[in-house]
Amino acid sequence: MIDRYKKNYRHRIHEILESGAHDDLASKVCDGLIIVLILLNVLAFVLGSVASISLRYGFWLDQFELFSVIFFTLEYALRIWASVEHPPLRALPHWKARMKFALEPFQIIDLLAILPFYLGSLVGLDLRLLRVFRLLRFFKIIRYSPALQVFVRVFYKEGRALIAALLVMVALLLFAATGMHYIEGAVQPDVFGDIPSSMWWALATLTTVGYGDAVPVTALGKIWSGLFMIFGLGMFALPIGIIATGFAQEINRQEFVINWNMVARVPLFNSLEAAEVADIMRLLHSQRFPQGVVIYKKGARATGMYFIVSGEVSLADGEELSTLSAGDFFGETGLLTGGVYQRTARAQTVCHLLELERDDFEYLLSNNKGLNEHIQKLALSKQGNERED
């Protein structure tokens, strides 16, 4: 009985800290509290570097640091303890599951964020340098930000390309510094007397920063500088292009998965093959509607059907009212019958919709005989139901 209660309690802790649903109030409150505490810790660290604030409020900043360490230590311990409820680790022995979980990147960041406090207390030394690790608490916020998680995934996936670009940049830096050393070394020995010294000039030149503290004076040196300024514009912009492309691919991948799931489960399209579903997805247009906006009115000419990505939409016909949410679709009746919308559609909340326009809908019919026949049957069925009503 005790073991069962303990398991249920541990599972609930895991749900709150790791895998809480969107409608789980406890998980929402916990996530919000941790995010606020992380931001306050970063702010306290920055303000603590101001001498006047440190002298006046140093005691309270230290107390806040102590409270934060206790809180984050408890959070870390609970995550490790409840990690055996993580689906990929359930088959492992508890000690092995917790060890594996503790070696994951997020857990290492959590540990490094609190470890300097304990090292300073136990060793009894002034480990001021290790206090910089307190800034790692800011990276804990990645756990609660889908956008930052996308950023991390992009860097991970594009790691090889970024390393290759970095190697090219380093080679270009060395080549520029070596050339300038031999060209200007005898003229300006204090600035270009050796290759390491010349590398500072090369870095400022290739990045187009140009501090002006190291400037060539010979004609050949100026030509060499101009040449590498041009190279720098292209080569040092290469990582930006790699990251931007990675972001675009990651966002497209996420949208592809969402759109695929939505289109594939629509009754009109669930009999189509994968290639045909992919064709439909290319025809969809993303639209956003503020809360309260009328998407279309009853009696208006049907111009398209809609799929709900997020938000809620109400369909009203006189006093009758129905509400649709993410994953639902509407507006297809008007397209099926080739007429007008039968009800008024209004955005109950801020909505993200995917629209399939009439022309694209008709294009699908003309290129898919089976879908055309299926839709015609649905149209006749709907018309018959309306006459009976």
N, C-alpha and C positions, 0 to 999 in steps of 0.2 A: 504493500500500500504506500509506504514511504517512498520507495523507488519510483512508483508510478507518478506520485505527486511531484517528485523531484524532476522527472522527465518532462512532465507537462509544464512545469515552471520554467525549465531550461528552454523548452521549445518556444514558450512565449517570449522569453528574453531574446532569443534568436530572431523571432518575428519583428520585435520592436527595433532592434539594433541593425539587422541586416536585410530582412526581406519583408518589411511591413507593406501591406497593401495601401493603395491610395486613400481608401476610406477608413484606415486604421488611425483613430484619433491619437492613441498613445504613441504610435510611431511618428506621426506628424509633430506632436509636441516635443518628443525626444530629439528629432532631427533639427527642429527649429531652435531648441535650447542649445544644442551643440554648436550649430552654426553661429549663433549670437555670441557664445562664449569664445569661439575661435577668433572672431573679429575683434572682440574686446581684448583678447590676449595680444593680438598684433598691435592694436592701438596702445595698450599699456607698455609694450616693449619699446615702441617708437617714442612715446612721451617720456619714458624712463631715461632716455638718452639726453633729454634737456635738463641742464644743471639746475635751473631754478625750480622746475617741477619736481625733480628728484629730491631736492633738499626739503621741499615743502610737503610733498605727498609720498615720500619714499616708503614710509611705514605702511601706508595703505596699499601701495603698489606691491610691496612684499607680501602683504596678507592676501591680496587678490591672486598673486602668483601661487601661494601655498594652497589656496582653495582650488585653483585651476588644476594644479598638479594632482591633488587628491581626486578631483572629479574625473580627470582624464585617465588616472591610474585605475579607478573603479571601472570606467568604461572599457579600458583595455582588458582588464581581468575578466569582465563579464563576456566580452567578445570571444576571448580564448576559451572560457569555460563552456559557452554555448555553441562553439564551433562544431561540436560533434553532431549537431542537428543540421548542419549544412549538407544538402543532398549528395554532392560528390564525395563527401567524407564519411557518410554514415556506415559504409561497409568496413571501415578501418577500425582498429582498436582505438579507444579514446585517447590514449597518450600519443599515438602516432598521428591521429587526426588533428589534435591540438598543435603538435609540433609542426606539421605541414602547414596548418593555417597560420601559425606564428611567423613562418618564413615568407609569407606573401608580402608583396610590396607595401600595401596599405598598413599592414601590422608592423612592419619595420619602421615606417614613418611614424606611426603612433608611439612606438617604443623610443625612438630617437628624440621625440618631442618632450618626453618626460625624464629620460635617463640622465641628462646633465644635472638636474636638481638633486637626484639621489647620489650621483657621483660626488658632487660638491659637499654633500652632507656627510657621506661615509668616509671619504678620503681625507676631508678636512683641509683641502687646498682651495685657493681662490681660482676657480676654473671659469674665469670671465669669458674666455674665448668660447668655451662650450655653451655659454648662454645664447650664442647665435643660433644654436639648434632649436631654440624656442620658436624661431620663425618657421620651423617645419610644421608647427601646428596649423599654419595657414594652408599647407598642402592637404591637411585632413579634410578641408572643405571639398576637395575633389570627389570624395565619397558621396556627397550630397548634390553634386552639380552634373547633370547629364552632359552639358556643353563642355565642361572641363574633361569629362571622361572621353568624349569624342576627341578632344585635343591630345590626350595621352595615347589613345589608340592610333591616331594618325602618326604621331612620332614613332610609335613602336613599329607600325607597318612600313613606314618609309625610312626606317633606321639605316638600312644598307645604302639607299640612295643618298641620304644625308651624310653618311660617313664618306662615301665616294666623293661628294661635293666638297666636304671638308678637306680631304686629302689633296684634291686639286687646288683648293684655296691655299693650303700650306705650301704646296710646291710652287705656286705662283708667287707667294710671299718670299720664299727663299730665293727664287730666281731674281726677283726684283731687287732684293737687298744685296745679293752678291754682285749683281751688275753695277749698282750704285756705289758699292764699296770700292770696286776697281776704277770706276770713272771719277769719283769725287774724293776718294780716301786721302790722296796726297794733298788736295786743295783744302779740304775741311777735315782734318784728322780728329777733331773733337766730336764731330757729328757722324762722320762716315768712316772713322778709323778702323772699324772692324765690322764684321757681318751682324753680330747681335745688335750693335748700335744702329746699323742701317735698317734693321727690321722694324724699328719704331717708325722710321720715315715711311717704309714700305706699307705698313699697316694703315697709317694715316692717309696715305695716297690711294691705296687700293679701295679703301672704304669711302673715299672722297670726303673725308672729314677735313683734312688739311689744316692742322693746328698752326702751321707756320713757323714752328720752332726748328724745323729741319728743312732747308730749302736748297736745291741745287743751284750753283752759280755758273757752271760751264754750259756751253751750248749743247754738248752731247748729253750732259746730265739732264737738261731741260727736255730734250727730245725723248730720253729714256723715261722720264717722269710722265710726259704726255701719253706715251705708248701704254704705260701701265695704268694710267687713269682710265683709259678706254677699256682695257681688259677688266679692271676692277668693277666697272659699271655692269658688265655681263656676268662675271664669275661670282661676285658677292651677292648678286640678286638671284642666283641659281637656287639656294636653299629656300628662299621665299616662294619661288615657283613650285618647288617640290611639295612644300607644306600646303600651299593653296590648292594644288591639284589633289593632294591627299584628302583635304577637307571636303572638296567637291565630291570626290568619289565616296567618302564615308556618308555624307548627307544623302547622296543619291541612293546608296545602298539601303539606308534606313527607310527612305521614302518608298523604295522599290518593295521592300518587305511589307510595309504597311499597306500600300496600294494593292499588292498582290493578294494579301489576305482578304481585303475588303472586296475586290472584284471577284475573286474565286468563289466566295460564298454567296454571291448574289444569285438567286434562283434563275435569272435569265441567262447567266453565264456559267453555271456550275457544270454544264455538260461539255464545255469547250476544252480543247487541249491546251497545254502550257504555252505553246507558241501563239495561239489565238488570244489567250489572256494577256500575254505580253503586248500584243498589238493594241488591245483595248487600253492598256495602261499608258501607252504613248499618246493616246488621244485625250487623256484627262487633263483638265485645267484646274489649277489650285486657286481657290477664292476664299477670302475671309470676310465675315459679316459681323459688325458690332451688335451688341445686345439690343433687341427690340426692332431691328431692321426687317422689313418685309422682303423676303427673297423673291416671291412672286405672288400675284393675287389670283383668286378664283376667277375663272373666265378669261384670263389672259392666254394668249397663244403660247402653246408649249414650245419652248426653245431648247430644252435640255433636261436631263435627269441629274440628280445629285447624290453623292456618297458622303456620309458624315465621318470626317477624320476625328474631330473633337468638338465638344459642345452639344447643345440640345436644340432641336427644331420642333416647333409645334405646327400641326396641320389642323386647320379649323374649317368646318363646313357648317355654318350657322352656329348652333349651340354645341355641336359635337366638337370635341377637342382631343387630339391624340398627340403624344410627345415621343419623338424619336431621339436616339442618342448615338454615340460613336459606334460605327459598324453598320448602321441602318442606311437605307437609301429611299429616295422619294422622287416624285415627278415623272416616273416611268409611264404612268397611265396615259398622260397626254401624248407621249410619243408613240405608245402602242396603238392608240386609237386615231392618231394623226390629227388631234383636235386641240382642245384647250385644257388648262389645268382645272381639276375638279375641286380643289380646296386651296385655301390660302396658306402659304408657308411663311413662318416668321421665326427669326433667330431668338430663342429664349435666353441664350447666353452668347458670349463671344464664340463664333463658330468658324471652324476650318473645314471647308467643303471641297470636294472634287467634282467638277462639272463635266458631263459628257454632252456636248452640244448636239442639236438635231442633225446637222449635216454629217457629223462624225457617226452618229447613231445610224443614219441611213447608209453611210459608207460601209458600216459593219454588215448591215443586212444584204447589201449588194455583193459582198465578198464572202459571205458565209451562208450557203443555202440552208443548211440545217438550222442555224440560228434564226434565219428568216422565217422558216416554217413554224418553228417553235413560238416565235413572237406573234405571228399571225393567229395562231390558235389561242394564245393568251388574250389577244385583242378581241377576238370574237367572243370569248368567254366573258370578258369584262363588259362588252356591249350587251350581251344577253342578260347579265346580272342587273345592269342599270335599267333595262326595259322592264324586268320583273319588279324592280323596286318602284 
